[in-house]
Amino acid sequence: MTFPRLVPLCLILLLAPDFLARAQPETPRDTPAADKWGPLKLLVGKWKGEIDGKLGTGRGVREYEFIQGGLFLLFRHVSVRLPQEKSPQGDQHEELGVFSFDSERKTIVLREFMSEGIVVRSPCKVEGMKVECLTEAVESGPGIRARLVLEITDRYRFTEKYEIAWPGRDFEHYFTNLWTRSPD
């Protein structure tokens, strides 16, 4: 093989690993430390859900993905409740959430940005396949506290329970979502 023909072949061999790496979906950085995500790693992908709670029943869609080289777990969520007795006008709820790992506290922290203008920051406790996030700060909702519990059955199903404590009151069940993985 002559030198001019060898140059393109060498370039292909040198660039192929980088190209293939970029074509793979993102996973958490630092493979040994990737375990810090625990069962949350199982949520990556698209989901559809059935909602039941204080405002009635509805349906939702959600998608989880690792972003910025696997440093953050992002989710996007939209749910709709059609008009019904508990919610005469019906409603649509949108949410953007980001899980991050706080290396100082050695814990996962969830930040939720809701279409109602509320922003919530909640450190999370992971025990087995259960993730419990308890509010430590709320913007545009002073005095409100929230508890989110994700119970992950397997990579195909999880249950989400949300409780709210209004100022001066104990936690009350607000809604439960039953999520199943959507086919890609």
Beta strands, then each sheet from edge to edge (+ up, - down):
strand 1: 45-53
strand 2: 56-67
strand 3: 72-81
strand 4: 91-102
strand 5: 107-114
strand 6: 119-127
strand 7: 130-134
strand 8: 137-139
strand 9: 145-154
strand 10: 157-165
strand 11: 172-181
sheet 1: 8+ 6- 5+ 4- 3+ 2- 1+ 11- 10+ 9- 7+
end
